[in-house]
Structure formats: structure tokens, C-alpha cells
Amino acid sequence: MPYPAQPHPPRAGGAYRFEWHGPGGEGFLAVSGDIRQIEAIRYIDSQEVFDGGVMGPAYRAELAFAQEEQGTKLVNTLTYTSLAHRDMVAATGMAEGMEMSFQSLDQLLAEAQG
């Protein structure tokens, strides 16, 4: 699922948006976020919401980066408003969509390394 890069100010109070389109351009999904806290190269805390409320109300999204021997470990923690909210999101296929994005990233990194 390709998505356009949207530059955003990497600071508390900054905002971002990611858009996904299916192969051939069909389908569309977008998420917007507001950065609440950021610690350079270590941590980002934001609040995200998908267009049209397709994933329910806004939720907390935390990214924690840690240097390890093999590279950088990324922990992505999503905190939903309730158990029902979490279950609704899980039923949408979000995990599969995230996996497709990670596979695309792996491919881009492999191409960049030559």
C-alpha cells in the first residue's frame, strides 16, 4: 500500500498525516496525528484519528526507539479508549495492513542498501 510522505515539524504541537492507496490507486485510508511530546531519537507521543472515524475515536500512539546490537528496536504502543474500541480496530484487518506497510519499508531499505 503506497502512501505519500508528508513532512511535518518533529516537535510537540506538530501535526502529521499519512494516506494509503491500494494497488492501482483504488481505496483510500488516512490518519492524522498531533504530537504531544517528543524526545529526539528516543520517543514520540501523539494522538491519532482516522478520517471519517473508520477506526473509532482518537487514540494515543507512542513510539519508543532503543539502540540494540543488531540495529534500532521500535516499540509502537496504541492505547484505545476502551476494550470495545480495541476489539473493533482489531477486527478491521489493521494488523494485516500494518504488515503490508512494514514489508514495503523492508523493500525500500533493501533497495537503498543496493
Secondary structure, DSSP 8 states (H G I E B T S, - for coil): ----------STT-EEEEEEE-GGG--EEEEEEEEEEEETTTEEEEEEEEGGGTT-S-EEEEEEEEEETTEEEEEEEEE-SSHHHHHHHHTTTHHHHHHHHHHHHHHHHHHHT-
